[in-house]
Amino acid sequence: MAPPDHQGGCGGGARRWLRREVLLGLALGQFVSLLITSTGFSSSELARRGINAPTSQSLLNYILLALVYGGVLIYRRQPLTMKWYYYLILGIIDVEANYIVVKSYQYTSLTSVMLLDCWSIPCVIVLTWIFLKTKYTLRKFIGVGVCVAGLILVVFSDVHASDRAKGPNPLKGDLLVIFGSMLYACSNVTEEFLVKKSNRVELMAMLGIFGAVISANRSILEREELHSIKWNAGAVFPFVGFALAMFMFYSTVPTVLKICGATMLNLSLLTSDMWAVLIRIFAYHEKVDWIYFVAFAGTASGLVIYSYKGSKEAEETAQVYGASDNQCKEGDEEAGLQNRV
C-alpha cells in the first residue's frame, strides 16, 4: 500500500483551491473591468448625443438592486442588523458620486474619466487608515505617490493637448472626476464597514431602496431633459445598458472581494483604462496622446507597488480565507441538521 498523500489533504486541497479560485478571480475581475468600461462607453455615447440626465441613468440600477435584493431580504424575513440611517447616508454619498462622475462625461474624454477614477484608491487608503485603523507600510505610500504622479499627467494632457476631441471643458471634467472619486472612496469605506457588520444582501437591498428614492427625487429636476430626448434605439440602448452594467457590477464586486480580495480587484479594474483606450481608438476613431500611455504606465506601476503582498502576507490571507470557508461549511452543516430535526 502506498503511503498516504499528506499533500493531498490540506496542502493539496489548498493548491487546488488556489488554482481554481485564482483563475475564477481573474475571470471575474476582467468581467467587472469590462462592466466598468461599458458604463463609461454608455455615458460617453449619451453625452455625444446631447443627453444630460446623470441621475436618471443611475435610477434604474438602484431600482433593480431594490427589487432583486429587497425581494431576497423579504423572503428571508430577517430584521435589519444595522440602523436604517447608516444606509441612508451611504445612499446619499453613492448617488452623488454616480451623478458627478456621469456628469463629467459632458466635459472630458472617456479615457480621462477611466484613468482619473483611480484617484479613489489613495483616498480609500487614507480613509481606512484614519477611520478603520488599517495599517499600511511605507511601500504602499510610495505606490500611492507614483499613482498620483500618473494622474497629474492625465490632467496635464487634457489641459494642453489640442489635437484631439476631448470635450468642451476638460479641466472641469477632470476635477469633477477627481471629486466624484473621493465620494466613491467614502462610499467604499462605508460599504466595507457596513458589510462587516451586516451582510451583502442587506447592504445591496438597502442601498438600492435609498438610492432609488434619492435618485427619483433628483430626477424631477431632469424632467425637461427627459422630455426633450428622442427615445430611439440610439438613446434607449446606452441608457438601459448603463443600468444593467451597473447592476451587474454592484452584484459581482462582493464575490470578487471574497475570492481574491481588494488587491486583485483593483488590478483587474485597472485594465478598464486600456479597454477605454481601445474603444476610443476603434469606436470613436480619435487620436490618443502618447502621454496617456505614460500616465497609464505610471498609474499601473503605483498600483502594483501598493497592491503587492509578500509571501508572508499572502500566506496569512490564504489562512484567513480557508478559515472563513471552514466556518461557512460548519454553519451550513448545522443549518442542515436543524432543518432535518
C-alpha positions, 0 to 999 in steps of 0.5 A: 500500500502506498503511503498516504498523500499528506499533500493531498489533504490540506496542502493539496486541497489548498493548491487546488483551491488556489488554482481554481479560485485564482483563475475564477478571480481573474475571470471575474475581475476582467468581467467587472473591468469590462462592466466598468468600461461599458458604463463609461462607453454608455455615458460617453455615447449619451453625452455625444448625443446631447443627453444630460440626465446623470441621475436618471441613468443611475435610477434604474440600477438602484431600482433593480438592486431594490427589487432583486435584493429587497425581494431576497431580504423579504423572503428571508424575513430577517430584521435589519442588523444595522440602523436604517440611517447608516444606509441612508447616508451611504445612499446619499454619498453613492448617488452623488458620486454616480451623478458627478462622475456621469456628469463629467462625461459632458466635459472630458474624454472617456479615457480621462474619466477611466484613468482619473477614477483611480484617484479613489484608491489613495483616498480609500487608503487614507480613509481606512487608515484614519477611520478603520485603523488599517495599517499600511507600510511605507511601500504602499505610500510610495505606490500611492505617490507614483499613482498620483504622479500618473494622474497629474499627467492625465490632467496635464494632457487634457489641459494642453493637448489640442489635437484631439476631441476631448470635450468642451471643458476638460479641466472641469471634467477632470476635477469633477472626476477627481471629486466624484472619486473621493465620494466613491472612496467614502462610499467604499469605506462605508460599504466595507464597514457596513458589510462587516457588520451586516451582510451583502444582501442587506447592504445591496437591498438597502442601498438600492431602496435609498438610492432609488428614492434619492435618485427619483427625487433628483430626477424631477429636476431632469424632467425637461431633459427627459422630455426633450430626448428622442427615445430611439434605439440610439438613446434607449440602448446606452441608457438601459445598458448603463443600468444593467452594467451597473447592476451587474457590477454592484452584484459581482464586486462582493464575490470578487472581494471574497475570492481574491480580495481588494488587491486583485480587484483593483488590478483587474479594474485597472485594465478598464483604462486600456479597454477605454483606450481601445474603444476610443481608438476603434469606436470613436476613431480619435487620436490618443496622446502618447502621454496617456500611455505614460500616465497609464504606465505610471498609474499601473506601476503605483498600483502594483507597488501598493497592491503587492503582498509578500509571501508572508502576507499572502500566506496569512490571507490564504489562512484567513480565507480557508478559515472563513470557508471552514466556518461557512461549511460548519454553519451550513452543516448545522443549518442542515441538521436543524432543518432535518430535526 
